[in-house]
Protein backbone atom coordinates (compact mmCIF):
# COMPACT_ATOMS: atom_id res chain seq x y z
CA UNK A 1 0.00 0.00 0.00
CA UNK A 2 1.18 3.53 -0.71
CA UNK A 3 2.82 5.26 2.26
CA UNK A 4 0.26 8.01 1.81
CA UNK A 5 -2.86 5.85 1.60
CA UNK A 6 -4.90 4.51 4.53
CA UNK A 7 -8.02 2.37 4.71
CA UNK A 8 -11.15 4.24 3.73
CA UNK A 9 -12.56 4.22 7.25
CA UNK A 10 -9.44 5.89 8.63
CA UNK A 11 -8.75 9.60 8.68
CA UNK A 12 -6.83 10.76 5.63
CA UNK A 13 -3.07 10.82 6.17
CA UNK A 14 -1.83 14.40 5.83
CA UNK A 15 0.96 15.12 3.38
CA UNK A 16 4.23 16.32 4.90
CA UNK A 17 4.81 20.06 4.29
CA UNK A 18 8.58 19.62 4.27
CA UNK A 19 8.30 17.92 0.87
CA UNK A 20 8.93 20.59 -1.76
CA UNK A 21 5.80 19.95 -3.85
CA UNK A 22 3.60 20.14 -0.76
CA UNK A 23 5.39 23.18 0.68
CA UNK A 24 4.98 25.21 -2.51
CA UNK A 25 1.33 24.20 -2.89
CA UNK A 26 0.56 25.11 0.73
CA UNK A 27 2.35 28.48 0.82
CA UNK A 28 1.05 29.66 -2.54
CA UNK A 29 -0.09 33.21 -3.32
CA UNK A 30 -3.66 32.55 -2.19
CA UNK A 31 -2.38 31.56 1.27
CA UNK A 32 -0.23 34.65 1.72
CA UNK A 33 -1.35 35.11 5.33
CA UNK A 34 0.08 31.70 6.23
CA UNK A 35 3.40 32.66 4.67
CA UNK A 36 3.38 35.95 6.57
CA UNK A 37 2.75 34.12 9.85
CA UNK A 38 5.54 31.61 9.19
CA UNK A 39 8.12 34.28 8.34
CA UNK A 40 7.04 36.58 11.17
CA UNK A 41 7.43 33.78 13.73
CA UNK A 42 10.89 32.85 12.44
CA UNK A 43 12.42 36.33 12.12
CA UNK A 44 10.69 37.66 15.24
CA UNK A 45 8.84 40.61 13.75
CA UNK A 46 5.52 41.13 12.03
CA UNK A 47 5.83 41.48 8.26
CA UNK A 48 3.48 42.01 5.35
CA UNK A 49 4.10 40.43 1.97
CA UNK A 50 3.69 42.37 -1.25
CA UNK A 51 4.38 39.60 -3.75
CA UNK A 52 5.19 35.89 -3.86
CA UNK A 53 7.22 34.33 -6.67
CA UNK A 54 5.14 31.51 -8.15
CA UNK A 55 7.73 30.31 -10.67
CA UNK A 56 8.82 27.42 -8.50
CA UNK A 57 5.23 26.39 -7.82
CA UNK A 58 4.49 26.19 -11.53
CA UNK A 59 6.99 23.39 -12.14
CA UNK A 60 6.16 21.07 -9.23
CA UNK A 61 5.18 18.36 -11.71
CA UNK A 62 8.72 17.88 -12.99
CA UNK A 63 9.56 14.50 -11.49
CA UNK A 64 13.31 14.75 -11.90
CA UNK A 65 13.66 18.23 -10.39
CA UNK A 66 16.35 18.24 -7.71
CA UNK A 67 15.31 18.33 -4.07
CA UNK A 68 16.58 21.14 -1.91
CA UNK A 69 16.41 24.04 -4.37
CA UNK A 70 14.98 27.48 -3.64
CA UNK A 71 11.39 26.87 -2.57
CA UNK A 72 9.77 30.25 -2.05
CA UNK A 73 10.73 33.86 -2.82
CA UNK A 74 8.75 36.74 -1.30
CA UNK A 75 8.97 40.53 -1.22
CA UNK A 76 7.78 42.45 1.84
CA UNK A 77 5.89 45.73 1.60
CA UNK A 78 9.04 47.60 2.66
CA UNK A 79 11.00 46.06 -0.25
CA UNK A 80 12.84 43.41 1.79
CA UNK A 81 13.43 40.18 -0.12
CA UNK A 82 12.93 36.93 1.79
CA UNK A 83 13.62 33.45 0.47
CA UNK A 84 12.67 30.22 2.21
CA UNK A 85 14.46 27.01 1.30
CA UNK A 86 13.74 23.58 2.74
CA UNK A 87 16.61 21.14 2.33
CA UNK A 88 15.86 17.49 3.05
CA UNK A 89 19.24 16.01 2.15
CA UNK A 90 22.72 16.65 3.46
CA UNK A 91 24.83 18.32 0.78
CA UNK A 92 28.51 18.90 0.31
CA UNK A 93 29.62 22.50 0.92
CA UNK A 94 26.24 23.41 2.43
CA UNK A 95 27.33 26.73 3.89
CA UNK A 96 28.66 27.87 0.52
CA UNK A 97 25.32 26.87 -1.03
CA UNK A 98 23.45 28.97 1.52
CA UNK A 99 25.54 32.02 0.69
CA UNK A 100 25.25 31.41 -3.06
CA UNK A 101 21.44 31.30 -2.96
CA UNK A 102 21.39 34.46 -0.86
CA UNK A 103 23.72 36.21 -3.34
CA UNK A 104 21.56 35.12 -6.27
CA UNK A 105 18.45 36.60 -4.66
CA UNK A 106 20.28 39.81 -3.71
CA UNK A 107 21.76 40.40 -7.17
CA UNK A 108 18.44 39.80 -8.94
CA UNK A 109 17.08 43.06 -7.55
CA UNK A 110 19.11 45.18 -9.98
CA UNK A 111 18.94 45.44 -13.72
CA UNK A 112 21.95 46.56 -15.72
CA UNK A 113 22.64 50.25 -15.19
CA UNK A 114 20.55 50.64 -12.04
CA UNK A 115 22.04 52.25 -8.94
CA UNK A 116 23.03 50.25 -5.85
CA UNK A 117 20.71 52.31 -3.68
CA UNK A 118 17.85 50.30 -5.13
CA UNK A 119 19.09 47.19 -3.30
CA UNK A 120 17.07 46.06 -0.27
CA UNK A 121 17.77 43.79 2.66
CA UNK A 122 17.68 40.14 1.64
CA UNK A 123 16.85 37.42 4.15
CA UNK A 124 17.41 33.71 3.55
CA UNK A 125 15.50 31.32 5.80
CA UNK A 126 16.95 27.85 5.46
CA UNK A 127 15.09 24.93 7.03
CA UNK A 128 17.17 21.76 7.31
CA UNK A 129 15.98 18.22 7.96
CA UNK A 130 19.31 17.55 9.66
CA UNK A 131 21.83 19.29 11.90
CA UNK A 132 25.14 20.78 10.77
CA UNK A 133 28.39 20.88 12.72
CA UNK A 134 28.79 24.66 12.38
CA UNK A 135 25.69 25.19 14.56
CA UNK A 136 26.70 22.70 17.25
CA UNK A 137 26.36 24.36 20.64
CA UNK A 138 24.00 27.06 19.34
CA UNK A 139 20.57 26.27 20.70
CA UNK A 140 18.73 29.40 19.56
CA UNK A 141 16.58 28.63 16.51
CA UNK A 142 16.37 32.24 15.30
CA UNK A 143 20.10 33.10 15.17
CA UNK A 144 20.70 35.70 12.45
CA UNK A 145 23.98 35.33 10.55
CA UNK A 146 25.22 38.73 9.40
CA UNK A 147 28.42 40.63 8.53
CA UNK A 148 29.97 41.93 11.78
CA UNK A 149 33.44 42.96 12.91
CA UNK A 150 35.69 40.23 14.30
CA UNK A 151 36.84 42.28 17.32
CA UNK A 152 33.66 42.98 19.23
CA UNK A 153 31.01 41.31 17.09
CA UNK A 154 28.81 44.35 17.67
CA UNK A 155 29.58 46.54 14.66
CA UNK A 156 27.28 45.67 11.77
CA UNK A 157 28.68 46.43 8.32
CA UNK A 158 25.29 46.22 6.61
CA UNK A 159 21.90 44.76 7.45
CA UNK A 160 21.37 43.69 3.84
CA UNK A 161 22.75 40.20 4.47
CA UNK A 162 20.80 38.00 6.87
CA UNK A 163 20.70 34.20 6.94
CA UNK A 164 18.60 32.23 9.43
CA UNK A 165 19.18 28.46 9.64
CA UNK A 166 16.58 26.32 11.42
CA UNK A 167 17.33 22.63 12.02
CA UNK A 168 14.17 20.52 12.33
CA UNK A 169 15.71 17.82 14.62
CA UNK A 170 16.95 20.50 17.03
CA UNK A 171 13.54 22.22 17.07
CA UNK A 172 11.79 18.91 17.81
CA UNK A 173 14.11 18.32 20.78
CA UNK A 174 13.57 21.82 22.11
CA UNK A 175 9.79 21.59 21.83
CA UNK A 176 9.75 19.18 24.77
CA UNK A 177 11.08 21.96 27.01
CA UNK A 178 9.43 24.94 25.32
CA UNK A 179 6.06 24.03 23.83
CA UNK A 180 5.14 27.71 23.34
CA UNK A 181 8.08 28.38 21.01
CA UNK A 182 6.44 29.16 17.66
CA UNK A 183 9.45 28.11 15.60
CA UNK A 184 9.39 24.71 17.32
CA UNK A 185 5.67 24.47 16.60
CA UNK A 186 6.13 25.20 12.90
CA UNK A 187 8.98 22.67 12.62
CA UNK A 188 6.85 19.91 14.18
CA UNK A 189 4.17 20.76 11.64
CA UNK A 190 6.68 20.60 8.77
CA UNK A 191 8.15 17.34 9.99
CA UNK A 192 4.87 15.46 10.34
CA UNK A 193 1.41 17.09 10.72
CA UNK A 194 0.01 13.69 11.74
CA UNK A 195 1.75 13.73 15.12
CA UNK A 196 -0.38 13.81 18.26
CA UNK A 197 1.37 16.99 19.45
CA UNK A 198 -0.20 18.95 16.58
CA UNK A 199 -3.59 18.86 18.31
CA UNK A 200 -2.21 20.88 21.22
CA UNK A 201 -0.22 23.14 18.91
CA UNK A 202 -3.36 23.95 16.91
CA UNK A 203 -5.05 25.16 20.07
CA UNK A 204 -2.16 27.50 20.81
CA UNK A 205 -1.24 28.63 17.29
CA UNK A 206 -4.22 29.64 15.13
CA UNK A 207 -2.17 30.01 11.96
CA UNK A 208 -0.85 26.48 12.22
CA UNK A 209 -4.44 25.37 12.75
CA UNK A 210 -5.35 27.13 9.48
CA UNK A 211 -2.36 25.47 7.78
CA UNK A 212 -3.50 22.01 8.97
CA UNK A 213 -7.03 22.66 7.73
CA UNK A 214 -5.68 23.76 4.33
CA UNK A 215 -3.45 20.70 4.26
CA UNK A 216 -6.42 18.42 4.84
CA UNK A 217 -8.03 19.70 1.67
CA UNK A 218 -4.78 19.39 -0.28
CA UNK A 219 -4.31 15.83 0.95
CA UNK A 220 -7.52 14.84 -0.86
CA UNK A 221 -5.86 15.68 -4.18
CA UNK A 222 -4.77 12.27 -5.49
CA UNK A 223 -2.44 13.75 -8.10
CA UNK A 224 -0.61 15.80 -5.49
CA UNK A 225 -0.42 12.78 -3.20
CA UNK A 226 1.25 10.73 -5.89
CA UNK A 227 3.68 13.54 -6.70
CA UNK A 228 4.49 13.77 -3.00
CA UNK A 229 4.95 10.02 -2.85
CA UNK A 230 7.38 10.24 -5.73
CA UNK A 231 9.32 12.90 -3.82
CA UNK A 232 9.32 10.84 -0.62
CA UNK A 233 10.59 7.78 -2.45
CA UNK A 234 13.28 9.86 -4.10
CA UNK A 235 14.33 11.07 -0.67
CA UNK A 236 14.53 7.54 0.72
CA UNK A 237 16.48 6.42 -2.34
CA UNK A 238 18.96 9.23 -1.84
CA UNK A 239 19.47 8.17 1.77
CA UNK A 240 19.88 4.50 0.80
CA UNK A 241 22.22 5.55 -1.98
CA UNK A 242 24.33 7.53 0.46
CA UNK A 243 24.48 4.60 2.89
CA UNK A 244 25.44 2.26 0.06
CA UNK A 245 28.14 4.65 -1.08
CA UNK A 246 29.57 4.85 2.43
CA UNK A 247 29.55 1.07 2.80
CA UNK A 248 31.21 0.48 -0.55
CA UNK A 249 33.65 3.30 0.09
CA UNK A 250 34.77 1.81 3.38
CA UNK A 251 35.17 -1.62 1.81
CA UNK A 252 37.26 -0.24 -1.00
CA UNK A 253 39.13 1.89 1.50
CA UNK A 254 40.71 -1.23 3.01
CA UNK A 255 42.50 -1.72 -0.28
CA UNK A 256 43.11 1.77 -1.56
CA UNK A 257 42.98 3.85 1.59
CA UNK A 258 39.95 5.20 3.47
CA UNK A 259 39.90 8.61 1.81
CA UNK A 260 40.02 7.38 -1.77
CA UNK A 261 37.68 4.52 -1.00
CA UNK A 262 34.88 6.71 0.32
CA UNK A 263 35.18 8.96 -2.72
CA UNK A 264 34.91 6.07 -5.18
CA UNK A 265 32.20 4.37 -3.15
CA UNK A 266 30.02 7.45 -3.26
CA UNK A 267 30.50 7.75 -6.99
CA UNK A 268 29.57 4.13 -7.67
CA UNK A 269 26.73 4.23 -5.17
CA UNK A 270 25.10 7.16 -6.91
CA UNK A 271 25.48 5.53 -10.30
CA UNK A 272 24.07 2.15 -9.30
CA UNK A 273 21.33 3.60 -7.11
CA UNK A 274 19.95 5.75 -9.90
CA UNK A 275 20.24 3.04 -12.53
CA UNK A 276 18.59 0.22 -10.62
CA UNK A 277 15.99 1.99 -8.52
CA UNK A 278 14.47 4.89 -10.44
CA UNK A 279 13.03 2.95 -13.38
CA UNK A 280 11.15 0.42 -11.25
CA UNK A 281 9.77 3.15 -9.00
CA UNK A 282 8.49 5.17 -11.92
CA UNK A 283 6.75 2.15 -13.36
CA UNK A 284 5.12 1.40 -9.99
CA UNK A 285 3.95 5.00 -9.62
CA UNK A 286 2.59 4.93 -13.16
CA UNK A 287 0.60 1.79 -12.34
CA UNK A 288 -0.92 3.52 -9.32
CA UNK A 289 -1.82 6.59 -11.36
CA UNK A 290 -3.36 4.46 -14.11
CA UNK A 291 -5.51 2.72 -11.52
CA UNK A 292 -6.75 6.17 -10.45
CA UNK A 293 -7.63 6.89 -14.10
CA UNK A 294 -5.22 9.82 -14.33
CA UNK A 295 -4.51 10.85 -17.92
CA UNK A 296 -1.37 9.72 -19.74
CA UNK A 297 0.07 13.24 -20.11
CA UNK A 298 -0.05 13.86 -16.36
CA UNK A 299 1.49 10.45 -15.63
CA UNK A 300 4.29 11.16 -18.08
CA UNK A 301 5.04 14.53 -16.42
CA UNK A 302 4.96 13.04 -12.93
CA UNK A 303 7.12 9.98 -13.61
CA UNK A 304 9.35 11.04 -16.48
CA UNK A 305 8.29 7.95 -18.46
CA UNK A 306 7.58 8.21 -22.18
CA UNK A 307 3.95 7.87 -23.21
CA UNK A 308 4.61 4.67 -25.17
CA UNK A 309 6.23 3.14 -22.06
CA UNK A 310 3.11 3.96 -20.03
CA UNK A 311 0.84 2.46 -22.68
CA UNK A 312 2.80 -0.81 -22.48
CA UNK A 313 2.15 -0.96 -18.73
CA UNK A 314 -1.58 -1.00 -19.42
C-alpha positions in Angstrom: 0.0 0.0 0.0 1.2 3.5 -0.7 2.8 5.3 2.3 0.3 8.0 1.8 -2.9 5.8 1.6 -4.9 4.5 4.5 -8.0 2.4 4.7 -11.1 4.2 3.7 -12.6 4.2 7.2 -9.4 5.9 8.6 -8.7 9.6 8.7 -6.8 10.8 5.6 -3.1 10.8 6.2 -1.8 14.4 5.8 1.0 15.1 3.4 4.2 16.3 4.9 4.8 20.1 4.3 8.6 19.6 4.3 8.3 17.9 0.9 8.9 20.6 -1.8 5.8 20.0 -3.9 3.6 20.1 -0.8 5.4 23.2 0.7 5.0 25.2 -2.5 1.3 24.2 -2.9 0.6 25.1 0.7 2.4 28.5 0.8 1.1 29.7 -2.5 -0.1 33.2 -3.3 -3.7 32.5 -2.2 -2.4 31.6 1.3 -0.2 34.7 1.7 -1.4 35.1 5.3 0.1 31.7 6.2 3.4 32.7 4.7 3.4 36.0 6.6 2.8 34.1 9.8 5.5 31.6 9.2 8.1 34.3 8.3 7.0 36.6 11.2 7.4 33.8 13.7 10.9 32.9 12.4 12.4 36.3 12.1 10.7 37.7 15.2 8.8 40.6 13.8 5.5 41.1 12.0 5.8 41.5 8.3 3.5 42.0 5.4 4.1 40.4 2.0 3.7 42.4 -1.3 4.4 39.6 -3.8 5.2 35.9 -3.9 7.2 34.3 -6.7 5.1 31.5 -8.2 7.7 30.3 -10.7 8.8 27.4 -8.5 5.2 26.4 -7.8 4.5 26.2 -11.5 7.0 23.4 -12.1 6.2 21.1 -9.2 5.2 18.4 -11.7 8.7 17.9 -13.0 9.6 14.5 -11.5 13.3 14.8 -11.9 13.7 18.2 -10.4 16.4 18.2 -7.7 15.3 18.3 -4.1 16.6 21.1 -1.9 16.4 24.0 -4.4 15.0 27.5 -3.6 11.4 26.9 -2.6 9.8 30.3 -2.1 10.7 33.9 -2.8 8.7 36.7 -1.3 9.0 40.5 -1.2 7.8 42.5 1.8 5.9 45.7 1.6 9.0 47.6 2.7 11.0 46.1 -0.2 12.8 43.4 1.8 13.4 40.2 -0.1 12.9 36.9 1.8 13.6 33.4 0.5 12.7 30.2 2.2 14.5 27.0 1.3 13.7 23.6 2.7 16.6 21.1 2.3 15.9 17.5 3.0 19.2 16.0 2.2 22.7 16.6 3.5 24.8 18.3 0.8 28.5 18.9 0.3 29.6 22.5 0.9 26.2 23.4 2.4 27.3 26.7 3.9 28.7 27.9 0.5 25.3 26.9 -1.0 23.4 29.0 1.5 25.5 32.0 0.7 25.3 31.4 -3.1 21.4 31.3 -3.0 21.4 34.5 -0.9 23.7 36.2 -3.3 21.6 35.1 -6.3 18.4 36.6 -4.7 20.3 39.8 -3.7 21.8 40.4 -7.2 18.4 39.8 -8.9 17.1 43.1 -7.5 19.1 45.2 -10.0 18.9 45.4 -13.7 22.0 46.6 -15.7 22.6 50.3 -15.2 20.6 50.6 -12.0 22.0 52.3 -8.9 23.0 50.3 -5.8 20.7 52.3 -3.7 17.9 50.3 -5.1 19.1 47.2 -3.3 17.1 46.1 -0.3 17.8 43.8 2.7 17.7 40.1 1.6 16.9 37.4 4.1 17.4 33.7 3.6 15.5 31.3 5.8 17.0 27.8 5.5 15.1 24.9 7.0 17.2 21.8 7.3 16.0 18.2 8.0 19.3 17.5 9.7 21.8 19.3 11.9 25.1 20.8 10.8 28.4 20.9 12.7 28.8 24.7 12.4 25.7 25.2 14.6 26.7 22.7 17.2 26.4 24.4 20.6 24.0 27.1 19.3 20.6 26.3 20.7 18.7 29.4 19.6 16.6 28.6 16.5 16.4 32.2 15.3 20.1 33.1 15.2 20.7 35.7 12.4 24.0 35.3 10.6 25.2 38.7 9.4 28.4 40.6 8.5 30.0 41.9 11.8 33.4 43.0 12.9 35.7 40.2 14.3 36.8 42.3 17.3 33.7 43.0 19.2 31.0 41.3 17.1 28.8 44.3 17.7 29.6 46.5 14.7 27.3 45.7 11.8 28.7 46.4 8.3 25.3 46.2 6.6 21.9 44.8 7.4 21.4 43.7 3.8 22.7 40.2 4.5 20.8 38.0 6.9 20.7 34.2 6.9 18.6 32.2 9.4 19.2 28.5 9.6 16.6 26.3 11.4 17.3 22.6 12.0 14.2 20.5 12.3 15.7 17.8 14.6 16.9 20.5 17.0 13.5 22.2 17.1 11.8 18.9 17.8 14.1 18.3 20.8 13.6 21.8 22.1 9.8 21.6 21.8 9.8 19.2 24.8 11.1 22.0 27.0 9.4 24.9 25.3 6.1 24.0 23.8 5.1 27.7 23.3 8.1 28.4 21.0 6.4 29.2 17.7 9.5 28.1 15.6 9.4 24.7 17.3 5.7 24.5 16.6 6.1 25.2 12.9 9.0 22.7 12.6 6.8 19.9 14.2 4.2 20.8 11.6 6.7 20.6 8.8 8.1 17.3 10.0 4.9 15.5 10.3 1.4 17.1 10.7 0.0 13.7 11.7 1.8 13.7 15.1 -0.4 13.8 18.3 1.4 17.0 19.4 -0.2 18.9 16.6 -3.6 18.9 18.3 -2.2 20.9 21.2 -0.2 23.1 18.9 -3.4 23.9 16.9 -5.1 25.2 20.1 -2.2 27.5 20.8 -1.2 28.6 17.3 -4.2 29.6 15.1 -2.2 30.0 12.0 -0.9 26.5 12.2 -4.4 25.4 12.7 -5.3 27.1 9.5 -2.4 25.5 7.8 -3.5 22.0 9.0 -7.0 22.7 7.7 -5.7 23.8 4.3 -3.4 20.7 4.3 -6.4 18.4 4.8 -8.0 19.7 1.7 -4.8 19.4 -0.3 -4.3 15.8 1.0 -7.5 14.8 -0.9 -5.9 15.7 -4.2 -4.8 12.3 -5.5 -2.4 13.7 -8.1 -0.6 15.8 -5.5 -0.4 12.8 -3.2 1.3 10.7 -5.9 3.7 13.5 -6.7 4.5 13.8 -3.0 5.0 10.0 -2.8 7.4 10.2 -5.7 9.3 12.9 -3.8 9.3 10.8 -0.6 10.6 7.8 -2.5 13.3 9.9 -4.1 14.3 11.1 -0.7 14.5 7.5 0.7 16.5 6.4 -2.3 19.0 9.2 -1.8 19.5 8.2 1.8 19.9 4.5 0.8 22.2 5.6 -2.0 24.3 7.5 0.5 24.5 4.6 2.9 25.4 2.3 0.1 28.1 4.7 -1.1 29.6 4.8 2.4 29.6 1.1 2.8 31.2 0.5 -0.6 33.6 3.3 0.1 34.8 1.8 3.4 35.2 -1.6 1.8 37.3 -0.2 -1.0 39.1 1.9 1.5 40.7 -1.2 3.0 42.5 -1.7 -0.3 43.1 1.8 -1.6 43.0 3.8 1.6 40.0 5.2 3.5 39.9 8.6 1.8 40.0 7.4 -1.8 37.7 4.5 -1.0 34.9 6.7 0.3 35.2 9.0 -2.7 34.9 6.1 -5.2 32.2 4.4 -3.1 30.0 7.5 -3.3 30.5 7.7 -7.0 29.6 4.1 -7.7 26.7 4.2 -5.2 25.1 7.2 -6.9 25.5 5.5 -10.3 24.1 2.2 -9.3 21.3 3.6 -7.1 20.0 5.8 -9.9 20.2 3.0 -12.5 18.6 0.2 -10.6 16.0 2.0 -8.5 14.5 4.9 -10.4 13.0 2.9 -13.4 11.2 0.4 -11.3 9.8 3.1 -9.0 8.5 5.2 -11.9 6.8 2.1 -13.4 5.1 1.4 -10.0 3.9 5.0 -9.6 2.6 4.9 -13.2 0.6 1.8 -12.3 -0.9 3.5 -9.3 -1.8 6.6 -11.4 -3.4 4.5 -14.1 -5.5 2.7 -11.5 -6.8 6.2 -10.4 -7.6 6.9 -14.1 -5.2 9.8 -14.3 -4.5 10.8 -17.9 -1.4 9.7 -19.7 0.1 13.2 -20.1 0.0 13.9 -16.4 1.5 10.4 -15.6 4.3 11.2 -18.1 5.0 14.5 -16.4 5.0 13.0 -12.9 7.1 10.0 -13.6 9.3 11.0 -16.5 8.3 8.0 -18.5 7.6 8.2 -22.2 4.0 7.9 -23.2 4.6 4.7 -25.2 6.2 3.1 -22.1 3.1 4.0 -20.0 0.8 2.5 -22.7 2.8 -0.8 -22.5 2.2 -1.0 -18.7 -1.6 -1.0 -19.4 
